[in-house]
Every structure is written in structure tokens, then in C-alpha cells.
Amino acid sequence: MFSERSADRAARLRTPLPALGALTACAHVQWDATSSDPAALFSLAVPTLANALQLRAFAEPGGAVHAALVVRGHHAPFRAAFPADGRWHHVCVTWEHPGGRWALFADGRRRAGARGLGAGHPLPPGGILVLGQDQDSLGGGFSARDAFSGNLTDFHLWARALSPAHMHRARACAPPPGGLLFRWDLGALDVAPSLLPPVWVRLLCPEKYRRLQDAQSWPGQDVIRRVNALANAIVLLPDPLSEAHGDLSLTEAARFLRILEGVLAKEAAPLGPAALLAVLRFLRRVAALGTWEPEPTTGSWEQLGQAVMSVASRVLEEPLAGVWLSVSEVRLAGLGATGAWALVPTLSPICVAVGKSAPISELHFAIHLEKLFIFLFYKLNFHKQLLLNNSFCN
């Protein structure tokens, strides 16, 4: 929520982006119809170029919101994208470096496009993505003059140019996973606190919301309460729609995982979908440690890997097969997979981190983890051939 233009309001993706030879960015936007000066809906800066990528727009009072893509400092012309009516609209832009081909889409329709914009080279790696602000320097240099005013949600970024059919899927709250770099997730963003006040909005994806809310009524919610009470912290989120914030250390992660495994070991009844999703989302937070934890010791990573293996074995037990099937249609932000497959992209960074920090002789638990996944996925009736052809921890 960007209620007014300010240099202090922005949301920044914590993880730098790779080199981009092609991209698609989509979001649901509610533009302030009174904001007639150009503003940046989002911007991407790289170490060598502040204006690597931007989507700028302004509202024509009583008319339309006009948008323009900026690549490598080269500015495409402003084109009418959607009515300046204060309602929610879905906006996408695509760009490909061969030929500099770009396109602007709004509400499922192509509004503009051409060639020759920033052609010739991919955008360099190390890019910082910021929502709601122009960057005059890498990750900063914000000004009230270029700040976005309105509301934004469901921002996604792909490392490829999506087809119109795929954009329709994204608009319908089913973003295609291929090439997806960022799936809307407040937990992966550094967000100015002033951007997160309570606000009533029309649900853009009511069916998904209903399924997630229904999951909370299933048995097993007491697992979430017991784990949080023993940890004296919010380890598992009781609401599938809420987001976790704050950093997590290796020591904290290992301790929380031991508590979680102990509770799961004593649990007689199968977990409910909400509890299973809460465990998955915590494992995703643990997996993110590999991207920023400074110089971890071999022992720390080994303890973490063993704790993850214990929890993963619990949630993949055969009695939970029906629960996995019940959540297979629910895609949570950042997981990028459905059902039990969500554990593969979620946990693979831990195997990578272990491999970088531990000698081969200390990787036995990672090997056992791979065998565990193959065995239990087979029992859960998933595609065993794919598992045999694709090593989990390479």
C-alpha cells in the first residue's frame, strides 16, 4: 500500500537477480487516479547501471493510466494501459534482448509493443528489484517525485517472455512456474512498515483464499500451537495466508526443527493441511539461509541438514498421502511446486550449502536424504521415473 508519494516507502527484494536476457513482470495494480506525474511502479538497478529496467506510469484524470517501459535508460513511449478509475488492473511487461522486443499488456490485452528497446545485451547480474520507487543508485537513491502512489500486489517476475496465454494464467492467480524468478511473497521483501497497514480490498483470487481458509478447519491445528509454545516463538504460522518476517539464524533454525520433529514424533493423528503447509513454509525459510548466512561452520550445516532430514521424513510418511493430495492444488508463494514436490525446490539449497561447507565424508546424511525422498515419494504414488532421472542433491 503506497498511500502517498514518499522517498521512504518502498519494498526491496532481498535476493539479487541473475543476468536477464528476457523477462516478464506482472502485477495487480490499483493506481491513484489523482497521481498525474510519472512514477515508477517497479525498478531494477544493476551495479553498472541504475536505470536498467523500469515501468513508469501516470494517470490522466478522467482518462487512462499511461505506462512506459524503460530498459538500459532507453525510454519507450507512454501508451494508454487501463482506465484511471481507481480499480484493480492486471499489468504485464515483456522484454527480450535480441532485437530489443518489448510489449505492454493490461487486463489480458496487448496495449503496446515494438522492437529496438535496449537491444543487444542481457541485463547484467546482481540486479536489485524495488517496488514503488525509481533507483538513482543500486538499491537506493529514492525520491518522492518518482514514487508510486496506489496499491500493488501479486507481483511476479520471470526470466523469459511469457505468451499471452501464460499471462492469462498469471492474471487468474495461477502463474506458470517455468522461469519464475520471484513469486509474490512479502516474506522475501524488505518492506517499509508504513506500507503494511490493515486495509479492506476485494479478493483478487477468492477461490484460492477459500481453499486456504478451509484448510484451517482440518484436524491438526494443535500441532502449530504446541510447536510455537515450546519454541516460545512463532515458528509455524497458523494462517496459511500470513507471511513470516524477520531473519532466522542457523542456530535458531536447528533448534526449532528439533522441537518440530519432537512434536511430530509424538503426534498420533495425521497432520491437517494447514499444519502441513505451515511446516513447508518454515522449511522454505530454512532453505533461504543458504543465500545469506555468513561463513557457516561445517558442524552448523550438518546439524541443520540432519534436523531437516528428520522433519522431512515425518511429513512424507505414508499416512499423510491423503493430506498431500488435499493440498496439491494449493500453490503457496515462493514454493513454485505443488504437493510433495514443493519439498524438492525448497530443500535443495540446503544440500548445495552443505556441499560447499562440508567435506565429502560428511555428506552421508545428504545421500540418505536423497534415498529417503525417492523411497517415500514412490510410496506416495508420485512420478517415480522423474525422481530416478533427476538427482535431488547432485
C-alpha positions in Angstrom: 0.0 0.0 0.0 1.6 3.3 -1.2 -0.9 5.8 0.1 1.2 8.8 -0.7 4.4 9.8 -2.6 7.3 9.5 -0.2 11.0 8.7 -0.5 10.7 6.4 2.5 8.2 3.9 1.1 9.5 1.0 -1.0 9.7 -2.8 -1.0 13.0 -4.4 -1.9 13.7 -8.0 -3.0 16.4 -9.3 -0.7 18.0 -11.6 -3.2 20.0 -10.1 -6.1 18.8 -11.2 -9.6 20.8 -13.1 -12.2 21.6 -11.9 -15.7 18.4 -11.4 -17.7 18.3 -11.9 -21.4 14.5 -11.9 -21.4 11.9 -11.2 -18.7 8.2 -10.7 -17.9 6.9 -8.7 -14.9 3.3 -8.8 -13.9 1.3 -7.3 -11.0 -2.2 -6.3 -9.9 -2.2 -2.6 -9.5 -4.7 0.0 -8.2 -3.3 3.3 -9.4 -4.0 6.6 -7.6 -6.2 8.3 -10.2 -5.1 11.7 -8.8 -1.4 11.0 -9.4 -0.8 12.8 -12.7 3.1 12.9 -12.5 5.1 9.9 -13.9 6.1 7.4 -11.2 7.9 4.1 -11.0 5.8 1.0 -10.4 9.0 -1.0 -10.1 12.6 -0.6 -10.9 15.7 -2.8 -11.4 19.2 -1.4 -10.9 22.5 -3.3 -11.6 25.9 -2.3 -10.3 26.9 -0.7 -13.5 23.5 0.9 -14.4 20.8 2.4 -12.2 18.1 2.6 -14.9 18.5 -1.0 -16.1 14.7 -1.5 -16.1 11.7 0.4 -15.0 8.0 0.5 -15.6 6.8 4.1 -15.3 3.2 5.4 -15.5 1.0 8.4 -14.8 -2.8 8.9 -14.5 -4.6 11.2 -16.9 -7.5 12.5 -14.7 -10.8 11.2 -16.1 -8.9 9.3 -18.8 -6.3 6.5 -18.7 -3.2 5.4 -16.9 -0.4 5.7 -19.4 2.6 3.3 -19.0 6.1 3.1 -20.5 8.9 0.6 -20.2 12.5 1.8 -19.7 15.4 -0.5 -20.5 19.1 0.5 -20.1 18.0 4.1 -19.8 16.1 4.0 -23.1 12.5 5.1 -22.7 9.6 3.6 -24.7 6.7 6.0 -25.4 3.9 6.2 -22.9 0.8 4.3 -24.0 -2.7 4.1 -22.5 -2.8 0.9 -20.5 -6.0 0.9 -18.4 -8.7 3.4 -17.2 -7.8 5.8 -14.4 -10.8 4.6 -12.4 -9.1 3.6 -9.1 -9.9 0.0 -9.6 -7.6 -3.1 -9.7 -6.0 -3.8 -13.0 -3.5 -6.5 -14.1 -0.4 -5.2 -15.8 2.4 -7.1 -17.5 5.5 -6.1 -19.5 7.9 -8.3 -21.5 11.3 -7.7 -22.9 13.9 -9.7 -24.9 17.4 -8.6 -25.6 17.7 -10.0 -29.1 16.2 -7.2 -31.1 15.0 -5.4 -28.0 11.5 -6.6 -28.5 9.1 -5.4 -25.8 5.3 -5.4 -25.1 2.9 -3.9 -22.6 -0.3 -5.8 -21.6 -3.1 -4.8 -19.3 -6.1 -6.8 -18.2 -5.2 -9.5 -20.7 -4.9 -7.4 -23.8 -1.8 -6.2 -25.6 -1.7 -2.4 -25.4 1.7 -1.6 -27.0 4.9 -3.1 -28.3 7.8 -2.7 -30.6 11.5 -3.5 -31.2 14.8 -1.8 -30.6 14.5 -1.1 -26.9 17.8 -1.8 -25.1 18.8 -4.4 -27.7 22.0 -6.3 -27.9 22.9 -7.4 -24.4 21.2 -9.1 -21.4 20.8 -7.1 -18.2 23.9 -7.8 -16.0 23.7 -10.0 -12.9 23.4 -8.6 -9.4 20.3 -6.6 -10.1 18.3 -5.2 -7.2 14.5 -5.1 -7.6 12.5 -2.4 -5.9 8.7 -2.0 -5.9 7.2 1.5 -5.8 10.4 3.5 -6.4 12.9 4.6 -9.0 16.5 3.8 -8.1 19.1 6.5 -8.8 21.7 4.2 -7.2 21.9 0.5 -6.6 19.1 -0.2 -4.1 18.6 3.4 -3.2 18.5 7.0 -4.3 14.8 7.2 -3.8 12.8 10.4 -4.3 9.2 11.4 -3.6 9.0 12.8 -7.1 9.3 9.4 -8.7 7.4 7.4 -6.0 4.4 5.3 -6.8 1.0 6.2 -5.2 -1.6 3.4 -5.0 -1.8 -0.3 -4.2 0.2 -3.2 -5.6 0.0 -6.9 -5.0 0.7 -10.3 -6.7 3.9 -9.1 -8.4 5.7 -11.9 -10.2 8.9 -11.9 -12.3 10.0 -14.4 -14.9 13.3 -14.9 -16.7 11.5 -15.3 -20.1 8.9 -13.6 -22.2 5.5 -15.1 -21.4 3.0 -15.8 -24.0 -0.4 -14.1 -23.9 -1.9 -17.4 -22.7 0.5 -17.6 -19.8 -0.3 -14.0 -18.9 -4.0 -15.0 -18.7 -2.9 -17.7 -16.2 -1.0 -15.2 -14.1 -4.0 -12.9 -14.1 -6.2 -15.7 -12.9 -3.8 -16.3 -9.9 -2.1 -19.4 -11.5 1.3 -18.1 -12.5 3.2 -20.5 -14.7 6.3 -21.9 -12.9 8.7 -22.1 -15.8 11.4 -19.4 -15.5 9.8 -17.9 -12.4 12.4 -15.8 -10.5 10.1 -14.2 -7.9 6.6 -15.3 -6.8 4.7 -12.8 -4.8 5.9 -13.2 -1.2 6.1 -10.4 1.4 8.5 -12.6 3.4 11.1 -12.3 0.7 10.9 -8.5 0.6 12.3 -5.8 2.9 9.1 -3.7 3.2 8.8 -0.3 4.8 6.5 -0.9 7.8 4.3 2.0 6.8 3.3 0.1 3.7 1.5 -2.6 5.6 -1.5 -1.1 7.5 -4.7 -3.1 7.6 -6.8 -2.4 4.5 -10.0 -3.9 3.1 -9.7 -5.0 -0.5 -11.7 -7.0 -3.0 -10.2 -10.5 -3.2 -8.4 -11.0 -6.5 -8.3 -14.8 -6.0 -11.4 -15.7 -4.0 -11.3 -19.4 -4.8 -7.7 -19.8 -3.6 -8.5 -17.8 -0.5 -11.5 -20.1 0.2 -9.4 -23.2 -0.1 -6.7 -21.9 2.2 -9.2 -20.8 4.8 -10.9 -24.2 4.6 -7.6 -25.8 5.4 -7.5 -24.2 8.8 -10.6 -26.1 9.9 -9.0 -29.5 9.4 -7.6 -31.5 12.4 -4.0 -31.0 13.4 -4.1 -27.2 14.2 -3.0 -28.1 17.7 0.4 -29.1 16.3 1.1 -25.5 15.3 0.1 -24.2 18.8 2.3 -26.8 20.6 5.4 -26.1 18.5 5.1 -22.4 18.9 4.6 -22.8 22.7 7.6 -25.0 23.1 9.8 -22.7 21.0 8.4 -19.6 22.7 8.3 -18.1 19.2 6.2 -18.0 16.1 7.8 -20.9 14.2 4.7 -22.2 12.4 2.2 -19.7 11.0 -1.4 -20.7 11.9 -2.8 -18.7 9.0 -1.9 -20.0 5.5 -2.3 -16.5 4.1 0.0 -14.8 6.5 3.7 -14.1 5.9 6.8 -14.6 8.2 9.1 -11.7 8.7 12.5 -11.3 10.3 15.8 -13.1 10.0 16.4 -16.7 11.1 19.9 -17.9 12.2 21.3 -21.3 11.7 21.2 -22.0 15.4 17.6 -20.9 15.7 16.6 -22.9 12.7 18.2 -26.1 14.0 16.6 -25.6 17.5 13.2 -25.0 16.0 13.5 -28.0 13.7 14.4 -30.3 16.7 11.3 -29.0 18.6 9.2 -29.6 15.5 10.5 -33.1 14.9 9.8 -33.9 18.6 6.2 -32.8 18.4 5.6 -34.6 15.1 7.1 -37.8 16.6 4.5 -37.8 19.4 1.6 -36.8 17.1 -0.9 -39.7 16.9 -3.3 -38.2 14.3 -2.2 -37.2 10.8 -1.4 -33.5 10.3 -4.1 -31.3 8.8 -3.5 -29.3 5.6 -2.9 -26.0 7.4 -0.2 -27.7 9.7 1.4 -29.3 6.7 1.5 -26.1 4.8 2.9 -24.3 7.9 5.8 -26.9 8.1 6.5 -26.4 4.4 6.7 -22.7 4.7 9.1 -22.9 7.7 11.3 -25.3 5.7 11.3 -22.7 2.9 12.6 -20.1 5.4 15.3 -22.6 6.5 16.3 -23.1 2.8 16.7 -19.4 2.4 19.5 -19.4 5.0 22.0 -20.7 2.4 21.8 -17.4 0.5 22.9 -15.1 3.2 24.3 -16.9 6.3 27.9 -15.6 6.6 30.6 -18.3 6.7 28.7 -21.1 8.4 30.7 -23.8 10.0 30.6 -27.4 8.8 29.1 -28.5 12.1 26.3 -26.0 11.9 25.3 -27.1 8.4 25.5 -30.8 9.3 23.2 -30.3 12.3 20.8 -28.3 10.2 20.8 -31.0 7.5 20.1 -33.7 10.0 17.3 -31.8 11.5 15.7 -31.1 8.1 16.0 -34.8 7.2 14.2 -35.7 10.4 11.3 -33.3 9.8 11.1 -34.2 6.0 10.8 -37.9 6.9 7.9 -37.1 9.2 5.9 -35.1 6.8 6.4 -37.6 4.0 5.1 -40.6 6.0 2.6 -42.8 4.1 -0.4 -41.9 6.4 -0.1 -38.3 5.2 -0.6 -39.2 1.5 -4.3 -38.1 1.6 -3.3 -34.8 3.2 -0.7 -34.2 0.5 -3.3 -34.8 -2.2 -5.7 -32.3 -0.5 -3.1 -29.5 -0.7 -1.8 -30.5 -4.2 -3.9 -27.8 -5.9 -2.8 -25.0 -3.5 0.3 -23.1 -4.6 1.9 -21.1 -1.9 4.0 -18.0 -2.6 7.6 -19.0 -3.3 7.2 -22.8 -3.3 7.0 -23.0 -7.1 5.6 -26.6 -7.0 2.5 -28.4 -5.9 2.0 -31.1 -3.3 5.0 -33.1 -2.0 7.1 -31.8 -5.0 7.3 -28.5 -3.2 9.9 -30.0 -0.9 12.4 -30.5 -3.7 13.0 -26.8 -4.7 12.5 -25.9 -1.0 15.2 -28.1 0.4 17.7 -28.3 -2.5 19.5 -25.1 -1.4 20.4 -26.8 1.9 22.1 -29.6 0.0 24.0 -27.1 -2.0 25.1 -25.2 1.1 26.1 -28.4 2.8 28.1 -29.4 -0.2 30.0 -26.1 -0.2 30.8 -26.2 3.5 31.4 -29.9 4.3 33.9 -32.5 3.0 32.6 -35.5 1.1 33.0 -37.7 4.1 30.4 -35.6 6.0 27.7 -35.7 3.3 26.3 -39.1 4.2 23.1 -37.5 5.6 22.5 -35.7 2.3 22.8 -39.1 0.4 20.4 -40.7 2.9 18.1 -37.7 2.3 18.0 -38.4 -1.4 17.3 -42.1 -0.8 14.5 -41.1 1.6 12.8 -38.8 -0.9 12.9 -41.5 -3.6 11.5 -44.1 -1.4 8.8 -42.0 0.2 7.7 -40.3 -3.0 7.3 -43.7 -4.5 5.0 -44.8 -1.6 3.0 -41.6 -2.1 2.4 -42.6 -5.7 4.2 -39.7 -7.3 6.1 -40.0 -10.6 8.9 -42.3 -9.6 10.5 -42.2 -13.1 11.1 -38.4 -12.7 12.7 -39.0 -9.3 15.1 -41.6 -10.7 16.1 -39.4 -13.6 16.7 -36.2 -11.5 19.1 -36.4 -8.6 17.9 -34.4 -5.6 21.3 -33.5 -4.2 23.5 -33.6 -7.2 
